[in-house]
């Protein structure tokens, strides 16, 4: 009860672990390593060799029969392995899902930033285009010069 009261009165202590064995990250990393190993061909090969040796020794060697047919101890070993492997694999998947969610969140933030930058650049480009519409081009200046020369020639007295 004392630990619970401290956790309630000291918010910083809520969820705090007291040993590395209880640390979720340590257990998570360990479970990922185990899950990664369980999914390899090496594990399947080792398990196949152990099962074949187990059955061979128990079926043929009279003095080494520690698990007679129908190999109940072998079934117990497989059940125990499955009982531990399934939660470890699920824990590893949950950690992967958390990483995927964090990456998706980061990608969404980056995409939002890119969209914001793109919208800003679009507005700036529109402003530049509007300003450029009011700027006289070389062709406009040539037309004005030509018009001025014609006007000057018309106004010049002939004679």
C-alpha positions as CSV (number, residue, x, y, z in Angstrom):
1,X,0.0,0.0,0.0
2,X,2.9,2.3,0.7
3,X,4.2,2.1,-2.9
4,X,0.7,2.9,-4.2
5,X,0.3,5.9,-1.9
6,X,3.7,7.3,-3.0
7,X,2.7,6.8,-6.6
8,X,-0.5,8.8,-6.0
9,X,1.1,11.6,-4.2
10,X,4.2,11.9,-6.4
11,X,3.2,12.0,-10.1
12,X,6.8,11.5,-11.2
13,X,6.9,8.0,-9.7
14,X,3.8,6.7,-11.5
15,X,4.8,3.8,-13.6
16,X,8.4,3.9,-12.5
17,X,10.1,0.5,-12.4
18,X,12.6,-0.5,-9.8
19,X,14.7,-3.0,-11.7
20,X,15.9,-3.4,-15.2
21,X,14.0,-6.7,-15.4
22,X,10.7,-4.8,-15.1
23,X,11.7,-2.1,-17.5
24,X,9.4,-2.3,-20.5
25,X,12.1,-1.3,-23.0
26,X,14.5,-4.0,-21.7
27,X,11.8,-6.6,-21.9
28,X,10.6,-5.3,-25.3
29,X,14.1,-5.4,-26.8
30,X,14.6,-8.9,-25.4
31,X,11.3,-10.1,-26.8
32,X,12.1,-8.6,-30.2
33,X,15.4,-10.6,-30.3
34,X,13.6,-13.8,-29.3
35,X,10.8,-13.2,-31.9
36,X,13.4,-12.4,-34.6
37,X,15.2,-15.7,-33.7
38,X,12.0,-17.7,-33.7
39,X,11.3,-16.6,-37.3
40,X,14.6,-17.7,-38.7
41,X,15.5,-20.8,-40.7
42,X,18.3,-21.5,-38.2
43,X,15.7,-21.9,-35.4
44,X,13.6,-24.2,-37.5
45,X,16.6,-26.3,-38.4
46,X,17.8,-26.5,-34.7
47,X,14.2,-27.4,-33.6
48,X,13.9,-30.1,-36.3
49,X,17.3,-31.6,-35.3
50,X,16.3,-31.7,-31.6
51,X,12.9,-33.2,-32.4
52,X,14.4,-35.9,-34.7
53,X,17.1,-36.7,-32.1
54,X,14.5,-36.8,-29.3
55,X,12.2,-39.2,-31.2
56,X,15.1,-41.3,-32.4
57,X,16.7,-41.7,-29.0
58,X,13.4,-42.4,-27.3
59,X,12.2,-44.9,-29.9
60,X,15.4,-46.8,-30.4
61,X,17.8,-46.5,-27.5
62,X,16.4,-48.7,-24.7
63,X,18.6,-47.2,-22.0
64,X,17.8,-43.5,-23.0
65,X,14.0,-43.7,-23.0
66,X,13.1,-40.7,-20.8
67,X,10.0,-40.0,-22.9
68,X,8.3,-43.1,-24.3
69,X,5.8,-43.1,-27.1
70,X,3.5,-41.0,-27.5
71,X,6.2,-38.5,-26.4
72,X,4.2,-36.6,-23.8
73,X,7.2,-34.7,-22.5
74,X,8.0,-33.5,-26.0
75,X,4.4,-32.3,-26.4
76,X,4.8,-30.5,-23.0
77,X,8.0,-28.9,-24.3
78,X,6.2,-27.7,-27.4
79,X,3.3,-26.4,-25.4
80,X,5.6,-24.5,-23.1
81,X,7.5,-23.1,-26.1
82,X,4.3,-22.0,-27.7
83,X,3.0,-20.5,-24.4
84,X,6.1,-18.3,-24.2
85,X,6.6,-17.6,-27.9
86,X,3.1,-16.3,-28.6
87,X,3.2,-13.5,-26.1
88,X,6.8,-12.6,-26.9
89,X,5.9,-12.3,-30.6
90,X,2.8,-10.2,-29.7
91,X,5.0,-8.0,-27.5
92,X,7.4,-7.5,-30.4
93,X,4.6,-6.7,-32.8
94,X,3.2,-4.2,-30.3
95,X,6.6,-2.5,-30.2
96,X,6.8,-2.5,-34.0
97,X,3.3,-1.0,-34.2
98,X,4.4,1.7,-31.8
99,X,7.4,2.4,-33.9
100,X,5.2,2.4,-37.0
101,X,2.8,4.9,-35.4
102,X,5.7,7.2,-34.4
103,X,7.1,7.1,-37.9
104,X,3.6,7.7,-39.4
105,X,3.2,10.7,-37.0
106,X,6.6,12.0,-38.0
107,X,5.8,11.6,-41.7
108,X,2.5,13.4,-41.2
109,X,4.3,16.3,-39.5
110,X,6.8,16.4,-42.3
111,X,4.0,16.3,-44.9
112,X,2.2,19.1,-43.1
113,X,5.4,21.2,-43.1
114,X,5.9,20.5,-46.8
115,X,2.3,21.4,-47.6
116,X,2.7,24.6,-45.6
117,X,5.9,25.5,-47.4
118,X,4.4,24.7,-50.8
119,X,1.4,26.9,-50.1
120,X,3.7,29.7,-49.0
121,X,5.8,29.4,-52.1
122,X,2.6,29.4,-54.2
123,X,1.4,32.6,-52.6
124,X,4.9,34.2,-53.1
125,X,4.9,33.1,-56.7
126,X,1.5,34.6,-57.2
127,X,2.7,37.9,-55.7
128,X,5.7,37.9,-58.0
129,X,3.5,37.3,-61.0
130,X,1.2,40.2,-60.0
131,X,4.2,42.5,-59.6
132,X,5.7,41.4,-62.9
133,X,2.4,42.2,-64.7
134,X,3.0,45.9,-63.8
135,X,6.6,45.9,-64.9
136,X,7.3,47.1,-68.4
137,X,9.0,44.6,-70.7
138,X,11.6,45.4,-73.4
139,X,8.8,44.9,-76.0
140,X,6.6,47.4,-74.1
141,X,9.5,49.9,-74.0
142,X,10.2,49.4,-77.7
143,X,6.4,50.0,-78.5
144,X,6.5,53.2,-76.4
145,X,9.7,54.4,-78.0
146,X,8.2,53.8,-81.4
147,X,5.1,55.7,-80.5
148,X,7.1,58.6,-79.2
149,X,9.2,58.7,-82.3
150,X,6.1,58.8,-84.5
151,X,4.6,61.5,-82.3
152,X,7.8,63.5,-82.5
153,X,7.9,63.1,-86.3
154,X,4.3,64.3,-86.6
155,X,5.0,67.3,-84.5
156,X,8.2,68.3,-86.3
157,X,7.7,70.9,-88.8
158,X,8.4,69.8,-92.3
159,X,10.3,72.2,-94.3
